[in-house]
Amino acid sequence: MRPLNGEYHNDVREYDYVLVACGSDYRAYQTLRKSKDFGITFKNVLIFDFEERHDYADAEMRKAYQSYEELALNIKPVTCSIKDPSTCVKALHDSEPNLHDAAAVALDISCFTKPYSFCILKYLKEQAKINHITALYTEPMSYVFAEGLFHSYHSTSGPLSIMEIPGFPGNDIRTTRKTLVVLLGFDGELSSFITDEVAPNDTTVINGFPAYAPKFKDISLINNEKLLSSIPRESILYSRANNPFETFNLLEHIFQRDSSAFINVAPIGTKPMALGACLFALVHPSVRIVYPLPTEYANITTQKCWYSWSYEIPLRIN
Amino acid sequence: MNTQDLFRNPFSDYNANSMDSKKILDYWCSPFALFKSRISERDIYQHDMPIVFMGGRGTGKTMFLKYFSYPVQCEAANQMSGGGHGNTLSFLKSNGGIGFYLRFDGPVLRSFEGKGLEPEKWDAIFTHYFELQVCKSYIEVILDLVNREQLSREGIEKEFVPRVAKKLGRLGKRVKLEDIFNTVEDALGDITSFREKIAFSKTEFVPSKPFVAQDLSFGIVEIAMETIPEFRNGIKFVILVDEYENYLKRQQVILNTLLKFVKPGITFRIGMRLEGFHTYDTISPKEFIKEGRDYTRFVFEDILVKDWRYREFLIRVAARRLETVPAFKERNLTDISRFLGKREDLQSEAADLVRGQESKTRHFDLLKHSELFKSKLDSDAIKKIQRIIAKPENPLLEVLNIIWVARGNEPEMTKKAMNEYLSGKVSSPLAKKYHLDYIDKYKLSLMILLASQYHKPKMYYSFNTFCFLSSGIVGTFIELCRRSFQYAYFEDPDTLINEGTIRSALQNRAARDLAHSELEMVNRIQNYGHNLYLFAKNLGNIFEKFQKDPLIRYPETNQFTVDASFGGDLELEDMFKTAIQWSIIQQKSYLQQQTPGGPKTDIYTLNRVFSPMYDLSYRTRGGYSERFDASYLKALMTQDGVRLRKKAPKRKTEPKESLQRRLI
């Protein structure tokens, strides 16, 4: 885990591929825009263009979404649907055969939905047989709270359907109990929905702390009060919001503590924490990943950019 | 005193899905007294026909089904015998059956579709999966009974196991019961493995032995009945399927077929939301399931909303929870109606509301709305009436007096009626009429109207109010209590623990917060979430208009009827059914007249949990029901801020010219 802050000019890292999600958040193309400053270059940019995000009524948002076209990079758009990551990654096999032979691959997780990040990572590991990737991530300066600080953050809008992320069904064979680990986010309704659906025997929550800003950890606690009041205090854990490896370690600890349980992880917290959960599920295929799939995502959920990070992710730990 | 959990919120366990067997028993309150003669506890095991238990979210379906499951009944047997296993089997035999509880979560069920595989192939895989899951639950129970020495291992492994092994395609000699269990688990593991792979590659599902409907769900029972003597004497295998509404339509077709062709010795008890059937079809194209012929339907809310014993039931439900918290148990504080207060005190609430206002007579402006005076009443005339009918210590009586005058009664006569009522002149017809209006008909409406005149919200508190707000949904009542206790623990713990009461302001906040939270949740419902959100909002706004009518012509109106054909719009019908399924609206159990004297029809009400958002009455009274035709209903579900399209019929008032002349 290292910050991309311009102090690596003499150590330029070249990637064969970088996979980036289109988005109208400013941070969507930050690593592409600032690649020179960050000391990284990309031979091929696969940019995932989501059909659901095409019909922006707002001209500014449309412009922001399409601004990748102005970047002088070798960009190849991949048209896909937010709702169906499975079909999209299956198609990569034919459309990008060279990806399988790539020596250095990066994935910018900043604007991918979490199901997409998970599916792509599993695809890279299982199908493309890639052993290692670099995950890039740009922190938001702030989140969008439409009606004040508390209770008004929604990363998604509209109806929800709790799904297993394709390719992560886990395995409950010979387990005696069902455990749910929620990586806590601001959107309090999500955790209640997931808990009701999964109906675990016990629930553990992991809150992002230290958070990107001090208030964020409190917002997620307050917004998830109903869930928190129903679980024992010792089941409320913390992990640094921008460090996937800390989340991985914590999940490992939970797993080792009770390996007879069928562990379900709901990664509704920060993206780096979700990355840690993904790494954990790649190591332990018996772990199920559940996620609330909305009919639509909010157009802009973050404002400006804070730090950018790169994480070296080994896809084969054992 | 046990200091662990000393100050635990007794209502924080809200989800029966997450409760273990002991907790289910701890919190269990038998509802059969409420069910009267319709169904008995023994019927759950012994009634041959499948029974479908319907109810909104939080009505206690899961608690109910889980109670009859094997693990909970084992725990009950253990508790009866003081911890030993000696009488488990005889306990189950006395029950008349064994319950096999099956709940598949939504993510699992939804994973059996898409990913480039044809629906017919998914159907076959799901059938195979379901049969194996039922089989697993049977074997689990038999294995447990063997481990508890209730069944002879020798006998089971001699007769039962070989036949089951053959059915499962398990080869080899000296197969043990545990081997059977592992075989089933491995077969289930193959399905999970396929679900994982199909997400990234084109792969085929090739099980070592595929199972079709009934192969194991009925087949294993048949073998058990034939080979295990203890199961021969009328003990039924009761398959308890929870959350049927989560099953995809094609999956329900598969299970409907099992329901229709159920065999002797096996039956189903299905828990589902209202309108939880997505289809009545079976695999056979010409066959479908029909209520009364193939299953019995039992709706929780029908019983709970209607029966006055619902309150007693809630008191018992709450007591079971309060008893688990030492701080309350030791002080004998286990009566929820003591914490919340039995009933709201509207008179004090009204007095408090007016006392805090700069102008304490603003409600007399209501007189201006009377058609009698045709907006000609000036402030002098109002003061003139006010001097006659004033009763400052009880603003509710003042509002009633205003209504009486506005409806054409002489102020002096109104004052006389009030005074006779207050002095308890029971023989006076005038006092009787006044009593009827004040106590029986309008008291709550008077409070709502008074609060609206001062632009203040109505308060929601007391056990009685919470019972009504819960709309027959036990989970809503528990959630109202949970929030009230939570706020009280934080803001006023001394009163809560030492006096065993919760301030009405905190209860009111709990009710309001829950109303907001429930409305927000509506938005996230998987199908038509936003439409249902708009529907609830629009209904709330419309009923608010009715209930704040300045002349109380539509007291506590919160019900409506619809064009049952939905104008042939299938999507609209589906949306409407989803609104019922999620208890956003509730159907009254019997047909009623839309208006007095009108034809009987289905009547629906907005779930009263939303009442605090719109300052609506927490009760449902008969009388006027608004009728929505299909196009208007569609507008209510698709547009924001829909207003009443036409004016509701107005109540007639007797024109009294002398009164007009004298006052204007």
Interface residues (C-beta under 8 A of the other chain):
Chain A: D84 S86 T87 V89 K90 C119 K122 Y123 E126 Q127 S157 G158 P159 L160 S161 I162 M163 E164 P166 G167 F168 P169 G170 N171 D172 I173 R174 E189 S192 F193 T195 D196 E197 V198 A199 P200 N201 D202 T203 E225 S229 S230 P285 R288 V290 T295
Chain B: N9 S12 D13 Y14 N15 N17 S18 D20 R103 D105 G106 P107 V108 R110 S111 G114 K115 G116 E185 D186 L188 G189 T192 S193 R195 E196 I198 A199 F200 S201 K202 R482 Q486 E520 M521 N523 R524 I525 Q526 N527 Y528 G529 H530
